[in-house]
Amino acid sequence: MKQENRKDEIIHTATKLFKKKGYSAVTMRDIAKSMGIKAASLYNHINSKQEILTNIIISLAEEFTDEMNNILKSDLNSIDKLKEIISLHVKITSENTNGMASLNNDWMHLEEKLDYYLSLRHKYEEDFREIINEGISKKEISNSNSEIMLFSMLSTLRSLYLWTPNQKDINELANSLSDVLINGVKI
């Protein structure tokens, strides 16, 4: 495991505080205090709280977008692509629960990179929609309302950060989620 440099440590600390208190309620002084250093010392490694938020959100959004692109290009059928998307969310969320809280709750506070983030989010959702619609057209997925399917799946996956830390086996979680989200609860 690579050793955290000071900038990474600042981002890591801020991410925890953002999850706990929300981006708007956290100050650079709070971050410094949590690290046991003076606020002025933070500025040797980072320019602003906005830079921290941008780093957290954009890196996660780019990771999701890149992986979605790989899933979309794969030769898997639509059901297996959906399973891969679910596994992707479980993996990223389990590795960065605090960052996922910022991605979901604080993205609207992005300033210079807001348009870029929204373009990544839109692309991700369009790719997800394309997989669902492809599955419907190939009769791999029931011919239901694809928007409701997309909304239901994304709502669940985006809120994983709320309880993923309590899950011990992420593979089991991904499989169980896939079963419920794809097959439903009907016997």
N, C-alpha and C positions, 0 to 999 in steps of 0.2 A: 504494500500500500504506500502511495507516495505521501511524503510528509507535507503537511499544510504550510504554505508560506503565510506571511502576515496578512496579505490581502485576502487570501482564502479564509483565514481565521476570522477576519472582520466580517466577511460575507456570511460565513457559517453562523456567527453569533447574531448578526442582524436578522438572518432568516428565522432563527428561533424566536427572536423578539417580535418580528413581524407577525408570526403565527399567533403568538400569545396575545399581543396587544393591538395588532393591526398596524399597517404601514404609517398611517397618519399620526398615530399616537406615539410613535417611537422617534426619539431624537438621536442625533449623533452622540450627544452626551450620555444617553442611555446605553448606547452600544459600547462606548468607551468604559463606562462604569461597569458594565457586565464583564468586560475583558480585564478590568483592573488597571486601566491606563488612563491618561489624560485625553480629553477630546481632541486637543490639538495634534496629538500623536497620530490619530486616525488619518489626518490629511496628508501624512507622509506616504500613505499607501493607497488612498482612495480620495476622489475629489468631492463626493457628495453622497448623501443618502439616495438620491435619484440614480446615481451610478450603480449603487448596490442593488437597488430594485431592478434596474435594467439588466444587470448581469444575471440575476436570478431568473427572471421571467424569460428573457430572450434565449438564454442557454437551454432552458427546458422546452420552450416552444420550438426551437430549431431541432432539438433532439426528437420530439414527437413528429415534426414534419418530415425529417429525414427518414425516420423509421417507417412512417406511413407510406412514403414514396417507395421504399423497398418492398413493403407488403403489397402495395398496389401493383407493382411491376412483376410480382412473383407469379408462378404458374399454379398457385393454389386455387382451389374452388372458393366460392364466396363464403361458405361456412367456415372453412379453415382460415381464410383471411380475417374474418371477424374474431375468431379465436386468437389469432396472432395480435390483433389490436387490443383485445382484453388482456392478454399476457403482457403486452407492452405497457399498458397503463398500470398493471399490478407491479411490474418490475420497477418502472420509474418512480412510482409513488412509494414503494417500499424503500427505495434507495434515497429518496429525498422528500420525505413527508412534509417538512417545514417549507421547502421550496414550492411544493404543490399548493400549499395554503396560500402563498403569495400569488402564484399563477392564477388561482381561482378567485381570490378575494381582493387583490391589489392591482391587477393589470390596468385598471382605469386611471391609476395614478402615474402611469408612464407618461413622459412628456415628449421628448424628441423621438423616441422609438415607438410611440403608440401606433402610428399608421403601419409601421413594419410589423409589429406584433399582430395587429388586426388582419393584415394580409396573410400571415402564417396561419392564424386561427381559421380564417375563411378557407384557405387552401386545404387545411386538415379536414374541416367539416365537409367540404366538397368531395374530397377523396373518400371519406367515410360514406357519404351519400351514394357515391358512384358504386362502391362495393355492394351496398344494400340493393340498389336498383339493378345492378348486374345480376345479383342473386335472384331477384324477382323475375327478371326477363329470362333467366336460364332455368326457372322453376326449381331453384335450390332453396329459395326462401318463399314463404307464403306471400300471396299477392294481397298484402295489407297496405296500410298507409306508411310509406317509407319515412315520412317526416316524423311520425310518432315513434317509429322504431329508432330512428336516429336520436331523437330527443330522449327517449327512455334509456338507451344505452349510454349516451354521453352524460346524462345527468348522474347516472350511477357511477360511471367511471371517473367523472370529475370530482365526486365527493368521497372517493376512496381514502383520501388523506385523513378523513375524520376517524376512521377505525382501522386502517391498515397496520398501524404500529402494534396492535394487539394480535395480529395474525402471525403465527409461527412459520407455517409452510406456505410460501408464496405460490408454489406450483399448484398446491391443492386449492388455494384460494382462486387462482386463475381458472382452474378446471371447473370448480363449483360455480363461479361467476358465469363462465361460458355456458354451462348447463342451464342455469336459470335465465340468463339474458337471451340465449339463442333458442332453447327448447321450451322455455316457460315453466310454469308451475303445475300445469295440467297433467294428470295421470294418464 
